[in-house]
Every structure is written in structure tokens, then in C-alpha cells.
């Protein structure tokens, strides 16, 4: 197969591929396996292969071999390189009109009610050394119990009726500023992009004059938190990706489907809830590589019996990629493949549509998100097979789905939207 012959002139599905796949797809039951941060770059220690190429991934390879592959642009220029943006892209949201910030989505995921004057930020508990250099964006993967105690201390010392701290999962917490005087036009750096950098050089900045009081308050809270938090694994706060609750078009209404999301992290649960998907919690799902893969697989198998679509998200691959742990990334990819995808496919059989992709790359050598389009493979009833035999970053570029962007991926799965 030609490397370019099956792609449209602007990327995305050619009319031939679209006509072969799209009719009736909304009636197919579909499971999407999302390996957060799974894509990478060639690594010298792996013989200049990527982790996906080096790892044993028979289930993902089977999806590629049985179906069609391509790429998807999930982090277009002009938007933050964060997982909320990437997963909104995967699920076909219009970033230009529907972006609301990660904070409000995580609040929605935790069932926290936000009013129209509430400005909500994602807030990491981080570790900063004595010279003010960021050493760990995750506070040493702080556990829930310790994190919740630190949030209680922050509320007791820095909280008020206008400043509230909410516990989340491990280092992922929330800061809510309540009142019409707070303005969302504040730029906050993403902490996992700045390991080894001085925190005082990366403090929140106002993007408009009216937002300066809000930026100044955030800087004050960051400074005061250093004095409040003990000098342990997590000794500082880093608020970022703030916004007010927005209105997202429900995926379920756009395509006339029912669906569910399975994830251990609040931002994905909140996004799923905003899109009309039921949020399914799995005991032992941690957001790290010790997560309950089998529990997620069994929950997906149960959910797909009663719904048209299940979105299964695994966070741990992203976490160890940020930690630049190649050994753990390889293990996490293989666990994702064998213990989750392989288990589902072995039990559900060939009657479903299966799709696999990352939301964005996290190359080990950088330890941070990049904008490179991610590999995608889809198989199942009505999906024609192309020549791709393995699921990885290089092979999928040659697939029949071409270079997808925008809502190409969800149209591939569910057909033309109703609106």
C-alpha cells in the first residue's frame, strides 16, 4: 500500500474509506482503550525503537492487523498540551468553543457543584527543594490519606468563604475562588512541564489588567502554602488550568448513543459526565501503574452489555513517562495490553468495534507532553483491513485512516453527528 495513496488531500479519511466505514456505525457497540501518554519517540536503549515497538503488545497488534490504522492530532497549536485538551480532541469536542479549563472538569468529576462565579483551578501538591526548584510535580506520588490531611491544613489556615481547597486523587486537587471579582484570564504554567525549574520564575501571570488581582492572590497562596505545609514529600501547591464551568455538547446527543467512561482520574470522569457518559468507578483503580486492570476490563465487559460505547482510560503510563522510567513504561504498556485489552477481547469476541490510541505522547527523553499526532487502530464489523500489522507510532502512519484531526475519530466510530 502506498504511504499516501489512501489519505485525503487535507489529511483525515478519504471518501473511499469513509464510505466503507461510516454507514451504520452508530449501531455498533464500541470500546475505546485509551493509554494516556503511551506514544513516544525512538529510544537508543531500545535499538532506536519506541516503547510501543519494543513492548509485547499482541492485543493492540491484533486490532491493527484486523482493522485500519492512522493518526490523530489531539494537541493542536494554540491550546495547552494537557490531557483535558487531548481527551476532548479524542472525543470530538470543538476546542475553539468548548474549552473551559481542567479545573471545572475535575470538579465535575468529583461531584463538586460550581456556581457561575466560581473560578476553579486544578492544584497539584508538589515538592520544591530549599532553593525553590521543582523536584516532583506529583509530591512523590503522595497517597490519598496524606494528601487529604494537607488539604485540610490548607483550608484551616488559608481558606475562607472565597478560597476553598478540595481533595482529589493523590496529588491532584482543586482550588476554588468564589466571587465575581475573580477573573479567569490568568496564565499558569503546567507543573509537569517544569521539572528542575525554579518555581518563582513560573508564577501565575495576568493576561488582562482586570485579572491582575486574581493572579496576585494565586501568587500569595503559593507563597503562604510553603509556610503552612510540612517539609515532606509534598511541600508546595501549584494551581493551573483554571476556568469557569462551561457547556459541552453531549456526545450521546450528537450521535444518538448511550455510553460510559471508566477512569481513575477526575478530569476524565468529569469530561465524560459533561459529555453525557455514565461514570463507572472501579475499586482499586488508582491512576498509577498499580491500578486494577482486570477490574477495569470486567467493568467494561459489563457496561458494554447495556450501552453502545465504553471509554476505558488508563493513566499510569502517563505518570511513569513523566517520571522518565523506561522500565516502568514498558511494563505499563504490556499490562495495559494483556491485562486490560487482551482480557476484554478474549471474553467479548469479534462482534464489537475496538479502538486503541493514546491521548498524547510523553517521550521518555523529555518527560512531558508533545504535540505529535498519536497512533490509532480500529477493528470490528464494517472496518476494512489495511496493510498495517502492528500498533505503533511508525506503522500506523501508513494506515488507511490517514491523518485524522478534529472530530474525524468519533465520526469514524459513530457516523455523521445529528448536529
Secondary structure, DSSP 4 states (H G I P E B T S, - for coil): --SSTTB-TTSSB-HHHHHHHSTTGGGS-EEEEEETTBB---BGGGTSB-HHHHS--HHHHHHHHHSEEEEE--S-TTS--SHHHHHHHHTT--HHHH---HHHHHHHHTT----TTEEEEEEEEEEE-TTSBEEETTTTT--HHHHHHHHHHHHHHH--SSEEEEEEETTEEEEEEESTT--S-EE---GGG-TTSBGGGS--EESSGGGHHHHHHHHHHHHHHHHHS-SSS--EEEEEEEE----PPPHHHHHT--EEEE-SSHHHHHHHHHTTPEEE--TT--SSTTS-HHHHHHHHHHHTTT-SEEEEEE-HHHHHHHTT-HHHHHHHHHHIIIIIIIHHHHHHGGGSEEEEE-SSEEETTTTEEE-PPEEEEEESTT----S--S-STTGGGGSTTEEE-TTHHHHHHH-S---
